[in-house]
Structures are given as structure tokens and as C-alpha cells.
Amino acid sequence: MHTFAVARAVHGIEPLVATEIRRSRLGVVRGMRHREVWFETSSPETALLSLRTADDVLLAAAVVDGIGHDRSALRRLARAAREVDASHLGARGRDTGRRAGGGGGLEVSASFVGRRNYTRFEVEDAVGAELARPPRLPYHSRRDGRRPPEGAMSWRVTIEGDQAVIALRLADRPLHRRPYKLASIRGTLHPPVAAAMAELARLGNASTVLDPCCGAGTTLIEAGAAVRAGAGSGRPSPVRLLGFDHDPAALRAAAANARGAPGAGRASFAWAVADGGRIPMGGEHADRVLVNPPWGRQVPPAGLLAGDLGLLWREVRRVLARDGLAVALVHDGIPAGFAVEEAVRVSLSGQHPLIAVLSGRRPWRP
């Protein structure tokens, strides 16, 4: 049976999510909206949970047209929710019946693009009250900062233009909350963005991947997942994933997270204390460099980089193989001395950095 699914994403990487869906043969992409990829699938629910570039994956129960900017939209959404039959949404939908009269109840999260004459909480309450009626589940409103209890069945309503979708979260928690993320530090990278960087890095022929400012290890762990998923199939030996950081506490977090990640298979991790302004690696030894530099917004530069962040780019160019690529999250423009192969603008924590795919094709001089 075919199911209509919605993958939620960081704004800007929706095309990468669509590419992952197609490449993984999880379904047929039917369209994209702000932070969403709509696709038709017959894949098992467990397979859909393998998406790395998506923030979340949901099963659509209703698509509602004619959702205007005035408050009549609330009545239209409530009527659509009243008619929802979740039983066709696979095991997750059928679970609504098993939870009747108990469990964690039901909660709704809503968002919309543009100005409306109603609030997200009014949308949530209008839809949630109706969804909760047939299975006789308690509905938990998010008004006044209230948090639904653990185990509550999670629904989502998104509105763009005059069209809304009412969808049921497939997993108990969003996909971006990675099980391996046992330890965190300030400024740690959002895992689906790290997965997007790994996707753009074209890891198929890479044997050595470096992150000179690895923090809690998210970027390299997602690169390892990409290799394990097939980006590195056919390679004669495992890819080396090397993480350096100035902060020993960050490296302890990275090592703990790597231990919590699924079996590396074709990838092996190594972590070491090092200054991003003096990378302990010979010239042209890294096939790929993945880096989220310390831009001073959440994490201030330390060591040699505190005096000159440009030293990082000098070192990246030095260690990058002749045919290598660097994929970097850049806030303040493309660093000098690199050719831009591709650039993707993303929205992240109120900022709008670029994921830049860079090559050092211009002659480098010390």
C-alpha cells in the first residue's frame, strides 16, 4: 500500500532531502514546500526512519485546501481533523486505537508561513481536540508554555499558501534527535545539517576525511553514516575519519558519541587534541575536509585561531589533496583562495550561513 509521507527539513536543504529519498529508493518525490518534501512511499516505516538529512518524517493523514488567512481556517481545519482516519497510516496510525483511554495522550505542533489572523496555538487546539475524540485520548495543549508528557502521540499541522497538511509523526521523537548524541557541547552542529554536508562532500572515493574543529563529532559521525549507507561501497579499505579540536572536553564528547553511533563498518574514527591553526597532518593528505568553524557566535575561536581565523583556511588548503574538497559552514563569505563548486544557503538558529563546497584549485603559496 502506498502512503503519502512528509519529510521535514532545515530550510535550504529540501533538495538534498529529496535526493536522499530518491537515491535510497524510499519513494517518489511529489513536491517541495518551505521545509518540507512530500513523497509517496510503500517502504516499511523502519526504512523511512533511516533518512539522515531530514529533521523528521511524518505520515500525512489529510491535505486541506482553502486555508485562508482569516479565522474561518480554524473551522475548516477542525472539520478536516474530525474526518481523519488514522488506521490507514500503518502501525503508527493503528497505535492510536491501542492507546485509547491511557498512555501519553496526544499533542499537536503547528506552524505556518506568512502572517495569519490566528495563532499556532489556536490551530493546534482546533485540530488536537478533534483528533483526540475518536480514540478518546487526552489532548495536551502547548499553550502557556506547557509541555506534553513523554509518550504523547505527536501530530503536526503545517500551512503554506492556502494548503495545510495534517500528519502523524512516525517515530516517538524527531529524527534530528540522534540516539548516538550522548554528549553535547555548546555550538554543536545540527545533525541533519552535518548529514547534508556529508552528502555534498561526495565521499565515494575519499579515504581520509578530516574535521579540524570537530567539537562533539557530529560532522564526522554523519560522514561515517553516509559511508556506511553506501557512499563508500567498493572501496578497498575503510575510510579514516580524523577529528581534531583544541578542547579536550569536546574530544571526550566526540569519542562518547562515536561509541554510541551504529557500527562504522567501512569507517574508522580517530580523535586528537590539536590547534586548527596548525593541523598535525602532512600536505595534501586529506581527501575531504568537513568543518564548522568557531565563528564566535556560540563558540569563540581558541588557540591560534583566536588571533586570526584565516589561519584555519590556510591550513585547510595545505592539507587538502589536489583533487580534494572542503565542505564548510561559512557565515562571513567564502574564504580567499578557494574555488566554489557548490553553495547552499540554510536557515539555522536564526542565522543564514552557506554550506560551501570548496576546492583548492588555485595555486597555493605559503
C-alpha positions in Angstrom: 0.0 0.0 0.0 1.3 3.5 -0.9 1.4 6.1 1.8 1.8 9.9 1.4 4.7 11.0 3.7 6.2 14.3 4.6 9.9 14.8 5.4 10.6 18.0 7.4 13.9 19.7 6.9 16.1 22.7 7.7 15.2 25.4 5.1 17.6 25.3 2.2 18.4 21.6 2.2 15.0 20.4 1.0 16.5 19.4 -2.4 19.1 17.3 -0.6 16.4 15.5 1.3 14.6 14.8 -2.0 17.8 13.5 -3.4 18.3 11.2 -0.4 14.7 9.9 -0.7 15.3 9.1 -4.4 18.8 7.6 -4.0 17.6 5.4 -1.1 14.5 4.3 -3.1 12.3 5.2 -0.3 9.6 6.7 -2.5 8.6 9.0 -5.3 9.0 12.7 -4.6 5.8 14.6 -5.4 6.7 18.1 -4.4 8.6 20.5 -2.1 7.4 23.3 0.2 9.1 25.5 2.8 11.0 23.0 5.0 9.0 20.0 3.5 9.5 17.3 0.9 6.3 15.4 0.0 6.7 11.9 -1.3 4.7 8.8 -2.0 6.1 5.6 -0.4 5.5 1.9 0.0 8.6 1.4 2.1 8.5 0.0 5.6 8.3 2.5 8.4 11.7 1.5 9.7 13.2 2.3 6.4 11.8 5.9 6.4 13.5 6.4 9.8 16.9 6.0 8.1 16.7 9.4 6.5 19.7 11.4 7.7 19.2 14.9 6.1 15.5 15.2 7.3 14.6 16.7 10.7 11.6 14.5 10.9 9.3 12.2 8.9 5.5 12.1 9.1 2.7 10.2 7.6 0.1 12.5 6.0 -3.5 11.9 7.2 -5.1 14.9 5.3 -4.3 17.6 2.9 -6.7 20.5 3.3 -7.2 23.2 0.6 -8.8 26.6 1.0 -7.0 27.6 4.2 -7.1 31.3 4.2 -5.6 34.0 6.4 -8.8 34.6 8.4 -10.2 32.7 11.4 -12.6 30.6 9.3 -9.5 28.5 8.6 -9.7 27.1 12.1 -13.2 25.7 11.5 -12.0 24.2 8.2 -9.0 22.6 9.9 -11.2 21.2 12.7 -13.6 19.7 10.3 -10.8 18.0 8.4 -9.3 16.7 11.6 -12.7 15.3 12.6 -12.8 13.2 9.4 -9.2 11.8 9.8 -9.0 8.1 9.9 -5.5 7.2 11.2 -5.9 3.5 10.7 -4.6 3.6 7.2 -1.3 5.1 8.3 0.3 1.8 9.1 1.3 0.5 12.5 1.8 4.0 13.8 -1.7 5.1 12.9 -3.3 1.9 14.3 -1.5 2.6 17.6 -4.0 5.4 18.2 -6.6 2.8 19.0 -4.3 0.8 21.3 -3.6 3.9 23.3 -7.3 4.8 23.8 -8.1 5.7 27.4 -4.4 5.8 28.5 -0.8 6.2 27.5 0.7 9.6 26.9 -2.3 11.1 25.1 -2.0 13.2 22.0 -0.3 16.5 21.2 -0.2 18.8 18.1 2.5 21.1 16.9 1.6 23.7 14.2 3.4 26.2 12.0 2.6 28.4 9.0 4.4 30.6 6.5 3.4 34.2 6.5 1.0 36.3 8.6 -2.3 34.9 9.7 -5.2 36.2 11.8 -4.8 33.3 14.2 -2.0 31.8 16.2 -0.3 28.5 16.1 -1.8 27.6 19.4 -5.3 28.1 18.0 -4.5 25.8 15.1 -3.1 23.2 17.5 -6.2 23.3 19.8 -8.7 23.2 16.9 -7.1 20.2 15.3 -6.0 18.4 18.5 -9.4 18.4 20.2 -10.9 16.7 17.1 -8.1 14.2 16.6 -8.4 13.1 20.2 -12.1 12.4 20.1 -12.4 9.0 18.2 -9.7 7.2 20.2 -10.8 9.0 23.4 -7.2 10.2 24.1 -6.4 13.1 26.4 -5.3 16.1 24.3 -2.3 18.1 25.7 -2.2 21.7 24.6 1.0 23.6 24.3 -0.5 26.9 25.3 1.3 29.0 28.0 4.5 27.0 27.5 3.0 23.7 28.6 5.0 20.6 27.6 3.2 17.4 26.6 4.2 14.3 28.6 6.6 11.7 27.4 4.9 9.2 25.2 2.3 11.5 23.8 1.4 10.7 20.2 2.7 13.6 18.1 0.8 15.2 15.2 1.9 18.2 13.1 0.0 20.8 11.1 1.8 22.9 8.5 0.3 25.6 6.4 1.7 27.3 3.4 -0.3 29.4 1.0 -3.9 28.1 1.1 -2.9 24.5 1.8 -2.4 22.6 5.0 -1.3 19.1 5.8 -2.2 17.2 9.0 0.4 14.5 9.6 1.4 12.0 12.3 5.0 11.7 13.4 6.4 8.3 12.6 8.8 7.9 15.5 8.5 8.7 19.2 10.8 11.7 18.7 12.1 13.8 15.8 14.8 12.2 13.6 17.2 15.1 14.3 17.5 13.8 17.9 20.1 11.2 17.1 20.3 8.3 19.6 24.1 8.5 19.4 24.1 12.1 20.7 25.0 11.0 24.3 27.2 14.0 24.9 26.9 17.6 23.7 28.8 20.9 23.9 27.9 24.5 23.2 27.6 25.2 19.5 27.3 21.5 18.4 26.1 21.2 14.8 22.5 20.2 14.0 22.9 16.6 12.8 20.8 16.8 9.6 22.9 19.8 8.5 26.0 17.7 9.2 24.4 14.9 7.1 23.8 17.5 4.3 27.5 18.5 4.4 28.5 14.8 4.1 26.1 14.4 1.2 27.7 17.4 -0.6 31.2 16.1 0.1 30.8 13.2 -2.4 32.6 10.7 -0.2 32.6 7.8 -2.7 36.3 8.0 -3.5 37.5 9.5 -0.2 39.9 7.6 2.0 40.7 10.3 4.6 38.1 12.7 5.9 39.2 15.5 8.3 37.4 17.8 10.7 39.9 20.2 12.2 37.3 21.8 14.6 35.3 18.6 15.3 33.6 19.6 18.6 31.3 16.8 19.7 32.0 14.8 16.5 28.6 15.3 14.8 30.0 16.0 11.3 32.3 13.0 11.2 29.7 10.7 12.7 27.3 11.7 9.9 30.0 11.2 7.4 30.6 7.7 8.7 26.8 7.1 8.4 27.0 8.2 4.7 29.9 5.9 4.1 28.1 3.0 5.8 24.9 3.7 3.8 26.8 3.1 0.5 28.6 6.3 -0.4 31.8 4.4 0.1 30.8 1.0 -1.3 33.5 -0.8 -3.3 36.4 0.9 -1.5 39.4 -1.3 -0.8 40.0 -0.2 2.8 38.0 1.7 5.4 37.8 5.5 5.3 39.7 7.2 8.1 37.7 9.9 9.9 40.0 12.2 11.8 38.7 14.7 14.3 40.9 17.4 15.9 39.9 20.0 18.4 41.6 22.5 20.7 39.3 21.5 23.6 39.9 18.1 25.3 36.3 18.1 26.7 34.9 18.3 23.2 37.0 15.3 22.1 35.7 13.3 25.1 32.2 14.2 23.9 33.1 13.2 20.3 34.5 9.8 21.4 31.4 9.1 23.5 29.1 9.9 20.6 31.1 7.8 18.2 30.8 4.9 20.5 27.1 5.4 20.6 26.8 5.5 16.8 25.8 2.4 14.8 28.7 0.2 13.7 31.1 2.1 11.5 31.7 -0.8 9.1 33.8 0.9 6.3 34.8 3.9 8.6 37.2 4.2 11.5 37.4 7.2 13.9 40.4 8.9 15.5 40.3 11.9 17.8 43.2 14.1 18.9 43.9 17.5 20.6 45.2 19.9 18.0 45.0 23.6 17.1 43.0 24.4 13.9 45.7 27.0 13.1 48.4 24.2 13.0 46.9 21.0 11.8 49.1 18.0 12.6 48.9 16.5 9.1 51.2 16.5 6.0 50.3 18.5 3.0 47.7 17.2 0.6 46.8 14.3 2.9 43.1 14.9 3.3 40.7 13.9 0.6 37.8 15.7 2.3 37.7 18.4 4.9 34.3 18.9 6.7 34.3 21.9 9.1 32.0 24.1 11.1 34.5 26.8 12.2 34.2 28.6 15.6 32.7 31.8 14.4 32.4 33.5 17.8 28.6 33.4 17.8 28.2 30.4 20.1 31.8 29.3 20.4 34.7 31.7 20.4 37.9 30.8 18.5 40.6 29.5 20.7 44.4 28.9 20.4 46.0 30.3 17.3 42.5 30.9 15.7 41.7 33.5 18.4 44.2 35.8 16.8 43.5 35.0 13.2 40.7 32.7 11.9 42.3 32.9 8.5 45.0 30.5 9.7 42.3 27.8 9.6 41.7 28.3 5.9 45.5 28.4 5.2 45.8 25.0 6.9 42.8 23.6 5.2 44.3 24.5 1.8 47.6 23.0 2.9 46.3 19.6 3.9 43.7 19.3 1.2 44.5 16.8 -1.6 44.9 18.2 -5.1 41.5 16.8 -6.2 40.0 17.1 -2.7 37.0 19.0 -1.5 36.3 21.1 1.7 32.7 21.4 2.8 32.3 24.3 5.3 29.6 26.1 7.0 30.5 29.8 6.4 28.9 32.9 7.9 31.1 35.7 6.6 31.7 35.0 3.0 33.8 32.5 1.0 37.4 32.3 2.3 40.0 33.5 0.0 42.0 31.1 -2.2 39.2 28.6 -2.9 37.1 27.9 -5.9 33.4 27.4 -5.1 32.0 24.1 -6.5 28.5 24.5 -4.9 26.8 26.6 -2.2 23.6 26.0 -0.3 22.1 28.8 1.8 20.4 27.4 5.0 18.4 28.9 7.9 19.9 27.8 11.2 19.3 29.1 14.7 18.3 32.5 13.3 21.4 32.7 11.1 21.6 32.2 7.3 25.1 30.6 6.6 26.2 28.9 3.5 27.2 25.3 3.2 30.0 25.8 0.7 31.7 23.1 -1.3 35.2 24.4 -2.0 38.2 23.2 -3.9 41.8 24.5 -3.7 42.3 24.5 -7.5 44.1 27.9 -7.4 47.9 27.6 -6.8 48.7 27.8 -3.1 51.6 29.8 -1.8 53.0 29.6 1.8 
